[in-house]
Amino acid sequence: MAIKMAINGFGRIGRAALKIAIKNKDLDLVAINDLTDNKT
């Protein structure tokens, strides 16, 4: 059974965590939360 994981923030560490989650079949990425400017 995979470990469910969420990333809070998509900066340098968040992107590194995403790369690890993609390569590791034991991690299940369920959410990414990030604050950005809404210019639209």
mmCIF file as Biopython writes it, N, C-alpha, C and O atoms, coordinates in Angstrom:
data_model
#
loop_
_atom_site.group_PDB
_atom_site.id
_atom_site.type_symbol
_atom_site.label_atom_id
_atom_site.label_alt_id
_atom_site.label_comp_id
_atom_site.label_asym_id
_atom_site.label_entity_id
_atom_site.label_seq_id
_atom_site.pdbx_PDB_ins_code
_atom_site.Cartn_x
_atom_site.Cartn_y
_atom_site.Cartn_z
_atom_site.occupancy
_atom_site.B_iso_or_equiv
_atom_site.auth_seq_id
_atom_site.auth_asym_id
_atom_site.pdbx_PDB_model_num
ATOM 1   N N  . MET A ? 1  ? 0.839  -1.178 0.000   1.0 0.0 1  A 1 
ATOM 2   C CA . MET A ? 1  ? 0.000  0.000  0.000   1.0 0.0 1  A 1 
ATOM 3   C C  . MET A ? 1  ? 0.887  1.245  0.000   1.0 0.0 1  A 1 
ATOM 4   O O  . MET A ? 1  ? 1.818  1.353  0.797   1.0 0.0 1  A 1 
ATOM 5   N N  . ALA A ? 2  ? 0.592  2.171  -0.889  1.0 0.0 2  A 1 
ATOM 6   C CA . ALA A ? 2  ? 1.399  3.379  -1.031  1.0 0.0 2  A 1 
ATOM 7   C C  . ALA A ? 2  ? 1.076  4.392  0.069   1.0 0.0 2  A 1 
ATOM 8   O O  . ALA A ? 2  ? -0.043 4.444  0.580   1.0 0.0 2  A 1 
ATOM 9   N N  . ILE A ? 3  ? 2.070  5.183  0.415   1.0 0.0 3  A 1 
ATOM 10  C CA . ILE A ? 3  ? 1.890  6.272  1.373   1.0 0.0 3  A 1 
ATOM 11  C C  . ILE A ? 3  ? 1.341  7.476  0.620   1.0 0.0 3  A 1 
ATOM 12  O O  . ILE A ? 3  ? 1.916  7.901  -0.382  1.0 0.0 3  A 1 
ATOM 13  N N  . LYS A ? 4  ? 0.230  8.027  1.100   1.0 0.0 4  A 1 
ATOM 14  C CA . LYS A ? 4  ? -0.350 9.207  0.470   1.0 0.0 4  A 1 
ATOM 15  C C  . LYS A ? 4  ? 0.411  10.443 0.926   1.0 0.0 4  A 1 
ATOM 16  O O  . LYS A ? 4  ? 0.688  10.610 2.114   1.0 0.0 4  A 1 
ATOM 17  N N  . MET A ? 5  ? 0.746  11.307 -0.026  1.0 0.0 5  A 1 
ATOM 18  C CA . MET A ? 5  ? 1.581  12.458 0.263   1.0 0.0 5  A 1 
ATOM 19  C C  . MET A ? 5  ? 0.999  13.698 -0.394  1.0 0.0 5  A 1 
ATOM 20  O O  . MET A ? 5  ? 0.506  13.634 -1.520  1.0 0.0 5  A 1 
ATOM 21  N N  . ALA A ? 6  ? 1.053  14.821 0.303   1.0 0.0 6  A 1 
ATOM 22  C CA . ALA A ? 6  ? 0.658  16.113 -0.251  1.0 0.0 6  A 1 
ATOM 23  C C  . ALA A ? 6  ? 1.841  17.061 -0.126  1.0 0.0 6  A 1 
ATOM 24  O O  . ALA A ? 6  ? 2.617  16.970 0.825   1.0 0.0 6  A 1 
ATOM 25  N N  . ILE A ? 7  ? 1.976  17.967 -1.080  1.0 0.0 7  A 1 
ATOM 26  C CA . ILE A ? 7  ? 3.053  18.949 -1.062  1.0 0.0 7  A 1 
ATOM 27  C C  . ILE A ? 7  ? 2.437  20.310 -0.784  1.0 0.0 7  A 1 
ATOM 28  O O  . ILE A ? 7  ? 1.536  20.752 -1.496  1.0 0.0 7  A 1 
ATOM 29  N N  . ASN A ? 8  ? 2.932  20.973 0.261   1.0 0.0 8  A 1 
ATOM 30  C CA . ASN A ? 8  ? 2.465  22.310 0.607   1.0 0.0 8  A 1 
ATOM 31  C C  . ASN A ? 8  ? 3.561  23.296 0.224   1.0 0.0 8  A 1 
ATOM 32  O O  . ASN A ? 8  ? 4.538  23.467 0.952   1.0 0.0 8  A 1 
ATOM 33  N N  . GLY A ? 9  ? 3.391  23.937 -0.917  1.0 0.0 9  A 1 
ATOM 34  C CA . GLY A ? 9  ? 4.401  24.848 -1.443  1.0 0.0 9  A 1 
ATOM 35  C C  . GLY A ? 9  ? 5.133  24.179 -2.588  1.0 0.0 9  A 1 
ATOM 36  O O  . GLY A ? 9  ? 5.539  23.022 -2.484  1.0 0.0 9  A 1 
ATOM 37  N N  . PHE A ? 10 ? 5.301  24.905 -3.679  1.0 0.0 10 A 1 
ATOM 38  C CA . PHE A ? 10 ? 5.922  24.315 -4.858  1.0 0.0 10 A 1 
ATOM 39  C C  . PHE A ? 10 ? 7.182  25.082 -5.233  1.0 0.0 10 A 1 
ATOM 40  O O  . PHE A ? 10 ? 7.442  25.353 -6.405  1.0 0.0 10 A 1 
ATOM 41  N N  . GLY A ? 11 ? 7.955  25.425 -4.213  1.0 0.0 11 A 1 
ATOM 42  C CA . GLY A ? 11 ? 9.254  26.059 -4.422  1.0 0.0 11 A 1 
ATOM 43  C C  . GLY A ? 11 ? 10.313 24.999 -4.660  1.0 0.0 11 A 1 
ATOM 44  O O  . GLY A ? 11 ? 10.032 23.922 -5.185  1.0 0.0 11 A 1 
ATOM 45  N N  . ARG A ? 12 ? 11.526 25.321 -4.268  1.0 0.0 12 A 1 
ATOM 46  C CA . ARG A ? 12 ? 12.656 24.417 -4.499  1.0 0.0 12 A 1 
ATOM 47  C C  . ARG A ? 12 ? 12.445 23.066 -3.829  1.0 0.0 12 A 1 
ATOM 48  O O  . ARG A ? 12 ? 12.674 22.027 -4.449  1.0 0.0 12 A 1 
ATOM 49  N N  . ILE A ? 13 ? 12.016 23.065 -2.585  1.0 0.0 13 A 1 
ATOM 50  C CA . ILE A ? 13 ? 11.831 21.811 -1.850  1.0 0.0 13 A 1 
ATOM 51  C C  . ILE A ? 13 ? 10.605 21.062 -2.356  1.0 0.0 13 A 1 
ATOM 52  O O  . ILE A ? 13 ? 10.638 19.836 -2.458  1.0 0.0 13 A 1 
ATOM 53  N N  . GLY A ? 14 ? 9.533  21.765 -2.673  1.0 0.0 14 A 1 
ATOM 54  C CA . GLY A ? 14 ? 8.335  21.122 -3.201  1.0 0.0 14 A 1 
ATOM 55  C C  . GLY A ? 14 ? 8.587  20.423 -4.528  1.0 0.0 14 A 1 
ATOM 56  O O  . GLY A ? 14 ? 8.096  19.318 -4.760  1.0 0.0 14 A 1 
ATOM 57  N N  . ARG A ? 15 ? 9.357  21.074 -5.400  1.0 0.0 15 A 1 
ATOM 58  C CA . ARG A ? 15 ? 9.690  20.455 -6.687  1.0 0.0 15 A 1 
ATOM 59  C C  . ARG A ? 15 ? 10.587 19.237 -6.498  1.0 0.0 15 A 1 
ATOM 60  O O  . ARG A ? 15 ? 10.457 18.249 -7.221  1.0 0.0 15 A 1 
ATOM 61  N N  . ALA A ? 16 ? 11.495 19.307 -5.530  1.0 0.0 16 A 1 
ATOM 62  C CA . ALA A ? 16 ? 12.352 18.149 -5.236  1.0 0.0 16 A 1 
ATOM 63  C C  . ALA A ? 16 ? 11.516 16.989 -4.698  1.0 0.0 16 A 1 
ATOM 64  O O  . ALA A ? 16 ? 11.753 15.834 -5.051  1.0 0.0 16 A 1 
ATOM 65  N N  . ALA A ? 17 ? 10.539 17.297 -3.846  1.0 0.0 17 A 1 
ATOM 66  C CA . ALA A ? 17 ? 9.654  16.255 -3.316  1.0 0.0 17 A 1 
ATOM 67  C C  . ALA A ? 17 ? 8.832  15.623 -4.435  1.0 0.0 17 A 1 
ATOM 68  O O  . ALA A ? 17 ? 8.593  14.415 -4.419  1.0 0.0 17 A 1 
ATOM 69  N N  . LEU A ? 18 ? 8.394  16.429 -5.408  1.0 0.0 18 A 1 
ATOM 70  C CA . LEU A ? 18 ? 7.642  15.897 -6.552  1.0 0.0 18 A 1 
ATOM 71  C C  . LEU A ? 18 ? 8.494  14.918 -7.351  1.0 0.0 18 A 1 
ATOM 72  O O  . LEU A ? 18 ? 8.011  13.854 -7.736  1.0 0.0 18 A 1 
ATOM 73  N N  . LYS A ? 19 ? 9.742  15.259 -7.602  1.0 0.0 19 A 1 
ATOM 74  C CA . LYS A ? 19 ? 10.631 14.364 -8.352  1.0 0.0 19 A 1 
ATOM 75  C C  . LYS A ? 19 ? 10.810 13.035 -7.627  1.0 0.0 19 A 1 
ATOM 76  O O  . LYS A ? 19 ? 10.827 11.976 -8.254  1.0 0.0 19 A 1 
ATOM 77  N N  . ILE A ? 20 ? 10.943 13.097 -6.309  1.0 0.0 20 A 1 
ATOM 78  C CA . ILE A ? 20 ? 11.079 11.873 -5.516  1.0 0.0 20 A 1 
ATOM 79  C C  . ILE A ? 20 ? 9.795  11.054 -5.585  1.0 0.0 20 A 1 
ATOM 80  O O  . ILE A ? 20 ? 9.845  9.833  -5.732  1.0 0.0 20 A 1 
ATOM 81  N N  . ALA A ? 21 ? 8.635  11.724 -5.478  1.0 0.0 21 A 1 
ATOM 82  C CA . ALA A ? 21 ? 7.351  11.017 -5.503  1.0 0.0 21 A 1 
ATOM 83  C C  . ALA A ? 21 ? 7.111  10.349 -6.853  1.0 0.0 21 A 1 
ATOM 84  O O  . ALA A ? 21 ? 6.544  9.258  -6.911  1.0 0.0 21 A 1 
ATOM 85  N N  . ILE A ? 22 ? 7.537  10.992 -7.936  1.0 0.0 22 A 1 
ATOM 86  C CA . ILE A ? 22 ? 7.354  10.405 -9.269  1.0 0.0 22 A 1 
ATOM 87  C C  . ILE A ? 22 ? 8.191  9.137  -9.417  1.0 0.0 22 A 1 
ATOM 88  O O  . ILE A ? 22 ? 7.732  8.154  -9.998  1.0 0.0 22 A 1 
ATOM 89  N N  . LYS A ? 23 ? 9.405  9.159  -8.899  1.0 0.0 23 A 1 
ATOM 90  C CA . LYS A ? 23 ? 10.308 8.016  -9.038  1.0 0.0 23 A 1 
ATOM 91  C C  . LYS A ? 23 ? 9.987  6.873  -8.087  1.0 0.0 23 A 1 
ATOM 92  O O  . LYS A ? 23 ? 10.347 5.728  -8.361  1.0 0.0 23 A 1 
ATOM 93  N N  . ASN A ? 24 ? 9.316  7.158  -6.973  1.0 0.0 24 A 1 
ATOM 94  C CA . ASN A ? 24 ? 9.076  6.164  -5.931  1.0 0.0 24 A 1 
ATOM 95  C C  . ASN A ? 24 ? 7.645  5.629  -6.036  1.0 0.0 24 A 1 
ATOM 96  O O  . ASN A ? 24 ? 6.689  6.382  -5.852  1.0 0.0 24 A 1 
ATOM 97  N N  . LYS A ? 25 ? 7.496  4.360  -6.326  1.0 0.0 25 A 1 
ATOM 98  C CA . LYS A ? 25 ? 6.170  3.750  -6.490  1.0 0.0 25 A 1 
ATOM 99  C C  . LYS A ? 25 ? 5.448  3.563  -5.157  1.0 0.0 25 A 1 
ATOM 100 O O  . LYS A ? 25 ? 4.251  3.276  -5.146  1.0 0.0 25 A 1 
ATOM 101 N N  . ASP A ? 26 ? 6.156  3.720  -4.029  1.0 0.0 26 A 1 
ATOM 102 C CA . ASP A ? 26 ? 5.529  3.582  -2.714  1.0 0.0 26 A 1 
ATOM 103 C C  . ASP A ? 26 ? 4.897  4.880  -2.228  1.0 0.0 26 A 1 
ATOM 104 O O  . ASP A ? 26 ? 4.292  4.904  -1.156  1.0 0.0 26 A 1 
ATOM 105 N N  . LEU A ? 27 ? 5.028  5.966  -3.000  1.0 0.0 27 A 1 
ATOM 106 C CA . LEU A ? 27 ? 4.428  7.251  -2.645  1.0 0.0 27 A 1 
ATOM 107 C C  . LEU A ? 27 ? 3.313  7.578  -3.625  1.0 0.0 27 A 1 
ATOM 108 O O  . LEU A ? 27 ? 3.478  7.441  -4.838  1.0 0.0 27 A 1 
ATOM 109 N N  . ASP A ? 28 ? 2.184  8.008  -3.094  1.0 0.0 28 A 1 
ATOM 110 C CA . ASP A ? 28 ? 1.028  8.385  -3.908  1.0 0.0 28 A 1 
ATOM 111 C C  . ASP A ? 28 ? 0.767  9.872  -3.684  1.0 0.0 28 A 1 
ATOM 112 O O  . ASP A ? 28 ? 0.288  10.264 -2.620  1.0 0.0 28 A 1 
ATOM 113 N N  . LEU A ? 29 ? 1.079  10.703 -4.681  1.0 0.0 29 A 1 
ATOM 114 C CA . LEU A ? 29 ? 0.891  12.147 -4.562  1.0 0.0 29 A 1 
ATOM 115 C C  . LEU A ? 29 ? -0.583 12.475 -4.765  1.0 0.0 29 A 1 
ATOM 116 O O  . LEU A ? 29 ? -1.146 12.192 -5.822  1.0 0.0 29 A 1 
ATOM 117 N N  . VAL A ? 30 ? -1.206 13.071 -3.754  1.0 0.0 30 A 1 
ATOM 118 C CA . VAL A ? 30 ? -2.642 13.333 -3.815  1.0 0.0 30 A 1 
ATOM 119 C C  . VAL A ? 30 ? -2.981 14.809 -3.957  1.0 0.0 30 A 1 
ATOM 120 O O  . VAL A ? 30 ? -4.086 15.140 -4.386  1.0 0.0 30 A 1 
ATOM 121 N N  . ALA A ? 31 ? -2.050 15.718 -3.603  1.0 0.0 31 A 1 
ATOM 122 C CA . ALA A ? 31 ? -2.357 17.151 -3.693  1.0 0.0 31 A 1 
ATOM 123 C C  . ALA A ? 31 ? -1.082 17.977 -3.706  1.0 0.0 31 A 1 
ATOM 124 O O  . ALA A ? 31 ? -0.064 17.600 -3.126  1.0 0.0 31 A 1 
ATOM 125 N N  . ILE A ? 32 ? -1.169 19.128 -4.391  1.0 0.0 32 A 1 
ATOM 126 C CA . ILE A ? 32 ? -0.121 20.143 -4.336  1.0 0.0 32 A 1 
ATOM 127 C C  . ILE A ? 32 ? -0.806 21.467 -4.048  1.0 0.0 32 A 1 
ATOM 128 O O  . ILE A ? 32 ? -1.734 21.860 -4.755  1.0 0.0 32 A 1 
ATOM 129 N N  . ASN A ? 33 ? -0.346 22.156 -3.006  1.0 0.0 33 A 1 
ATOM 130 C CA . ASN A ? 33 ? -0.913 23.440 -2.607  1.0 0.0 33 A 1 
ATOM 131 C C  . ASN A ? 33 ? 0.182  24.492 -2.737  1.0 0.0 33 A 1 
ATOM 132 O O  . ASN A ? 33 ? 1.287  24.309 -2.227  1.0 0.0 33 A 1 
ATOM 133 N N  . ASP A ? 34 ? -0.128 25.606 -3.427  1.0 0.0 34 A 1 
ATOM 134 C CA . ASP A ? 34 ? 0.863  26.657 -3.583  1.0 0.0 34 A 1 
ATOM 135 C C  . ASP A ? 34 ? 0.160  28.000 -3.680  1.0 0.0 34 A 1 
ATOM 136 O O  . ASP A ? 34 ? -0.928 28.097 -4.247  1.0 0.0 34 A 1 
ATOM 137 N N  . LEU A ? 35 ? 0.771  29.023 -3.135  1.0 0.0 35 A 1 
ATOM 138 C CA . LEU A ? 35 ? 0.242  30.378 -3.239  1.0 0.0 35 A 1 
ATOM 139 C C  . LEU A ? 35 ? 0.904  31.079 -4.420  1.0 0.0 35 A 1 
ATOM 140 O O  . LEU A ? 35 ? 2.126  31.049 -4.562  1.0 0.0 35 A 1 
ATOM 141 N N  . THR A ? 36 ? 0.094  31.708 -5.263  1.0 0.0 36 A 1 
ATOM 142 C CA . THR A ? 36 ? 0.618  32.444 -6.407  1.0 0.0 36 A 1 
ATOM 143 C C  . THR A ? 36 ? -0.141 33.751 -6.557  1.0 0.0 36 A 1 
ATOM 144 O O  . THR A ? 36 ? -1.176 33.954 -5.922  1.0 0.0 36 A 1 
ATOM 145 N N  . ASP A ? 37 ? 0.369  34.623 -7.385  1.0 0.0 37 A 1 
ATOM 146 C CA . ASP A ? 37 ? -0.334 35.854 -7.710  1.0 0.0 37 A 1 
ATOM 147 C C  . ASP A ? 37 ? -1.419 35.556 -8.735  1.0 0.0 37 A 1 
ATOM 148 O O  . ASP A ? 37 ? -1.166 34.880 -9.732  1.0 0.0 37 A 1 
ATOM 149 N N  . ASN A ? 38 ? -2.619 36.057 -8.494  1.0 0.0 38 A 1 
ATOM 150 C CA . ASN A ? 38 ? -3.719 35.887 -9.446  1.0 0.0 38 A 1 
ATOM 151 C C  . ASN A ? 38 ? -3.814 37.138 -10.311 1.0 0.0 38 A 1 
ATOM 152 O O  . ASN A ? 38 ? -4.546 38.071 -9.980  1.0 0.0 38 A 1 
ATOM 153 N N  . LYS A ? 39 ? -3.087 37.160 -11.401 1.0 0.0 39 A 1 
ATOM 154 C CA . LYS A ? 39 ? -3.068 38.317 -12.287 1.0 0.0 39 A 1 
ATOM 155 C C  . LYS A ? 39 ? -4.146 38.236 -13.360 1.0 0.0 39 A 1 
ATOM 156 O O  . LYS A ? 39 ? -4.305 39.173 -14.142 1.0 0.0 39 A 1 
ATOM 157 N N  . THR A ? 40 ? -4.881 37.146 -13.409 1.0 0.0 40 A 1 
ATOM 158 C CA . THR A ? 40 ? -5.919 37.010 -14.433 1.0 0.0 40 A 1 
ATOM 159 C C  . THR A ? 40 ? -7.248 37.509 -13.939 1.0 0.0 40 A 1 
ATOM 160 O O  . THR A ? 40 ? -8.235 37.469 -14.675 1.0 0.0 40 A 1 
#
